[in-house]
Amino acid sequence: MTAAVYDNPDTFCREYWQDGRLMAFVSANLLLKKVHEGRLPALDGFAWRDGRLTGDFLAVAPLNSTLGHP
């Protein structure tokens, strides 16, 4: 199993990927608002940064295609 979190600068969403599938996402605006209000403590691990990929890059299908990976 592969998994990753990607701060997508094209969609302005924090995306949660698993095995090449987008499983969930949160908009950057909602993320920032709720984290500051203390309502999403699990997402408070790191601030938004365009293009940041945390986890296995093979989990993120669009990046795989861009980088030439299967």
Summary of the structure (lengths in Angstrom):
residues: 70
radius of gyration: 12.3
end to end distance: 14.6
largest distance: 40.1
contacts: 172
relative contact order: 0.26
helix: 33%
strand: 31%
